Amino acid sequence: MQNTNVSEAQRNKGRREFLLLVAVFFLPIIIVLVLYFNLDKWDIGGERNHGDLIQPPRLLTDVALTDQEGATFRFSDVRDKWLMIHFGGASCNPECVEELYLMRQIRLAQGGNRQRLVRIHISTDGAPQESLRGVLEDHPDLKIVYADDANLRKVVDQFKHDTGSGPSLQSMYLVDPRGYLMMSYPEDYEPKGAIRDLERLLKFARSG
């Protein structure tokens, strides 16, 4: 007759194997959640995040926008991608050209991960003018969108947040693949800092 008794050592071994399996499965999820909600407290790689963390992360709601081709655009159209969002005018002055250039370089600096990023320019005063459309030659993957006054207010209200001087729009925003507004960068932000922020986020987040 086969002995069905299980020794204490065997039971302990079984528990260890089960706990190891649980840890392997859940550890990446735990890491992402900890980073997501504590980017302002953690010091990863000797640095803190360089952008302003939006806490709690803000889920963007869809608003009917129009892109440069005249098609309807909604944030959910690019769900599962990381978004780099810039607010600016319908025309593009030298300052605008520089800001879009920096955003492009930040994306390119991510190497193979750049395909996980979508750049969006939201015009705050109507359809893109010739000077703004002209930048598409150097930024073919840039999406330009605009809206009527009512819908534009709905969009702007979702992005404004207080960085110490009252609610205002910032120069650049990061939105995660689930549609949550995560971080913002002021007009004088340091591009190298934004590059490092994105490197950390893309490294630890498997989605997008």
C-alpha positions, 0 to 999 in steps of 0.5 A, spaced: 500 500 500 502 506 497 504 511 503 500 517 502 503 521 508 507 527 506 513 530 510 514 536 513 519 538 508 515 536 502 510 541 504 515 546 505 518 545 499 511 546 496 509 552 499 516 555 497 514 553 490 507 556 490 510 563 493 515 563 488 510 562 482 506 568 485 511 572 486 514 571 478 507 573 476 505 579 480 512 582 481 512 586 475 505 588 476 506 591 483 513 594 480 509 598 475 503 600 480 508 603 485 512 607 480 505 609 477 503 612 484 510 614 487 514 617 482 515 623 486 518 619 492 522 614 488 529 615 486 531 610 481 537 610 478 540 616 482 534 621 480 527 623 481 522 624 476 523 631 472 516 633 470 510 634 475 506 628 477 499 629 477 496 625 483 491 622 482 492 620 475 486 623 471 482 619 466 481 623 460 474 623 457 473 623 450 472 629 446 470 630 439 476 633 435 478 634 428 485 632 425 489 636 420 486 631 415 479 633 417 477 627 420 474 626 427 479 624 433 478 622 440 483 620 445 481 613 445 483 612 438 490 612 440 489 608 446 494 603 448 499 608 446 503 613 450 501 620 448 506 626 448 501 632 448 503 639 446 498 645 446 499 651 442 496 656 436 494 654 430 500 658 427 507 656 429 512 661 430 519 660 432 518 658 439 513 653 437 517 650 432 523 649 437 518 646 442 515 641 437 523 639 435 524 638 442 518 633 443 520 629 437 527 629 439 525 626 446 521 621 442 527 619 438 531 618 444 527 612 446 530 608 440 526 602 439 521 604 444 519 610 440 514 606 436 510 606 443 509 614 443 504 618 439 505 626 439 499 630 438 499 638 438 492 641 440 491 647 437 488 652 442 485 657 436 482 653 431 484 649 424 492 649 423 494 655 419 499 654 413 505 655 418 503 649 422 501 645 417 508 646 414 512 643 420 509 636 418 514 636 413 519 635 418 514 631 423 510 627 418 508 623 424 505 629 428 498 629 429 495 636 429 488 636 432 483 642 434 476 643 436 470 648 436 470 653 442 466 649 447 469 642 445 476 646 446 474 648 453 472 641 455 479 638 453 483 644 456 479 643 463 482 636 463 489 638 462 489 644 467 492 643 474 496 647 479 503 646 479 504 652 485 501 658 481 494 656 480 491 651 474 494 653 468 496 649 461 503 646 461 508 645 455 508 638 454 504 632 457 504 625 458 498 620 458 499 613 459 496 607 454 490 607 459 488 614 457 490 617 464 494 623 464 500 622 468 505 628 468 506 635 465 512 639 463 513 647 464 515 651 458 522 651 461 523 644 462 529 640 461 529 635 455 534 630 458 530 630 464 524 628 460 528 623 456 530 620 462 523 620 465 520 616 459 526 611 459 524 609 466 516 609 464 517 605 458 522 600 461 517 598 467 511 599 464 509 593 459 503 596 456 503 601 450 
